[in-house]
Amino acid sequence: MKKTLLIALAVAVVLVAIWFGTVSLQAPPQYPFVQGDIEAHFDDHVPDYAISKAGLIEDVDALVAHTQDLHADPYRIASQAAFLAKAEEIKAQIDALEGDDISAHAAFYHLQELAVFLEDGHTTLYPLNWEMSVESIFPLIMTPVEGSIFVKDVVGDQPVPERAEILAVNGLSIEQVMDETMQYVPGTLPQLKQSRFAEFLSMFIQTYYDMPSPWEVTYRHDGVVATATVEGVSQDAYFEATIPQRDYVESEVVVNGTPIPVLEFVGFQYGEWEKFQGFIQDFFARHQDDPYLVIDVRHHYGGNGDWGYYVLSHLTAEPLQGYEEFSFIVSPANQQIIRYGFEDAYYEMGIPRFLWGLPLYKLVEQDDPMYWIGRGILESEPGTFYHARWEDTSSYWAGDTADRFQGQVFLITSGETFSAGGVFAALFEHNDLGTIVGRETGGRVYLMSDYVPVVLPNSRLTYLVPTAKFIVSDENPDRGVMPDIPVALTAEDYANDVDRDMERVVELIEADMAAAD
């Protein structure tokens, strides 16, 4: 008996040693569409090299193939025939170029012209780390107003003031830059494309026109036109000034002596979910009985829409009404990506690779809706769509004991409101949660979402392909969320730092206060 126990113990020790030896030596899973580690690619890739014409032409074909394999609805705006014809046109342009070497910057624009042709806003080449491929960065952060470009922020000590209108850079007019580069700006609705153009203007100046620092900037401020020399800033200074420290900020506006809370969201993804959840819980615990609330999503670029559901569910005691459709393409390519996600989790959990082929995900059910989406995609037949269920997002709804806001809510939107920001506005409208003030959102109520990165084989540039279609309502699918109270933003107002949107909200609150007296 003792001998049997010793043998069993020895076998157990050997098996454990094999298990841990296997785990300690195994390599992490490989993301399907990149050579090497995907995280290292995003961290270390610098587009400062050349590509052969033949390689770039192959990448055009690869972009077309990945679009066919992964995009949830590629030909909703542009037809398939037009898209394929555009691809052939771009390949002919590449083939006609002199010489054989093409810079990574030039390759980006050839490929981006094709990606943007689909006009859905999320289908785009990601300008990954372009800032690391130049010696210094154009230090003016811009924003569009009525077709003009204004300085929103300045990095470092520069002679061009904030809220100045930019007229030209090195003698090149902003109108000419817009005419020549708008074909590389992703988006459907013009207000979104204007916003994206302002965001990309620094990149265009340095990588499309190859204009290095310093720059002669002609601008208009206080009615006076002047030209000043602007020096580039370091990558560290630029990132420190432009990357938001928080995607959510609380402030207030005082109306007739009463402080009105204001929640501003510029995104739903920076930081940790637990901190965001705690912030929202604390906010509504303090303000649930206030008569008015203003939510500002004018500069909301996107992120995790589930975070938005959590905020919205604090605005009503009724069950939150969800989307009409949220469906994911089921294809071998997308199933590969989903499988990689689960395998990466297995790797982090220390599960040996020889077990990864088993459906282990069924043993670790989660509350996260992306778990159910991933599982649904894996278990569906290729050539179909997996339709996400609204009830699977319930882990992001406010609980039964949560503090619900009882007063009137005003939501401020603009043409910059996009992606998860547009979804937030659409569900706010769909659930009749308050009054929308401002301008039509840049994101449509029928949008493409949940993009995945694909690294093209020769240029090593990153193509983002949306794998899902998200439809809040099909009543007016080609437009954004329209405001109940439209407010025009004029160049004069912006130059003079006048916030007409907030002024209009204050007027509405004042009128309601007067009516209640």
JOHUVEN-V40146 format. One record per helix or strand. SS is the DSSP state (@ for helix, = for strand). FROM is the first residue (numbers start at 1). TO is the last residue. Records with the same first field share a line. If there is no record, write none. Layout:
SS: FROM-TO / FROM-TO
This chain:
@: 2-25 / 38-44 / 53-70 / 80-95 / 104-116 / 130-133 / 174-184 / 190-208 / 235-242 / 273-287 / 305-312 / 332-349 / 353-355 / 360-363 / 369-378 / 390-396 / 420-430 / 491-495 / 500-516
=: 50-52 / 101-103 / 124-126 / 137-137 / 140-145 / 148-154 / 165-169 / 172-173 / 215-221 / 224-230 / 233-233 / 248-255 / 258-265 / 268-268 / 292-296 / 303-303 / 325-329 / 385-387 / 408-413 / 435-438 / 444-444 / 446-455 / 462-471 / 480-480 / 485-486
